[in-house]
Amino acid sequence: MIIPTNNQFRAEINEYVRKDWSGPKIVSKGVVHDTSTLEAFISIDENQEVTGYIFYHIHEKKCEVIVLQSLVEAQGIGTALVNAVVEAAKAAGCLSVWLITTNDNIHALDFYQKRGFELTAVHFDAVAEARKLKPSIPLLSEKGIPIKHEFELSLKIG
């Protein structure tokens, strides 16, 4: 079940972001976002266990996905969370939903493109600038790929 985040789950999600994303600060296109204050949806199972979460920010008729994390892969959780954000963005009068991922994140590139997002920009060497704002961003991915560039993907909804 997908629900808007609430105080019941906020501390747990904040802990996931701290552990998995070195959060709560997330940097995209030179902007620092604090996930502890952002709008979010969470996925919970029948036992009220968190199975995924998505943070987003609406600004000037555009909705940015800041973080998407599915804790259980290949169950449709990520898709359901993205769909919840798209619906919230439409209800807010947004024209698009967009996000930043890094060049090493092949899984995200695959996931979002399969859901209609298109690559709209490449910000070369942007991660070096992001590291000035968030030094914990690693130089290499877990697979040894240098993390250097930000890829921008967008989905038109209006």
Secondary structure, DSSP 8 states (H G I E B T S, - for coil): -EEE--HHHHHHHHHHHHHHHS-SEEEETTEEEETTTSEEEEEE-TTS-EEEEEEEEEETTEEEEEEEEESSTTSSHHHHHHHHHHHHHHHTT-SEEEEEEETT-HHHHHHHHHTT-EEEEEETTHHHHHHHH-TTS-SB-TTS-B---EEEEEEE--
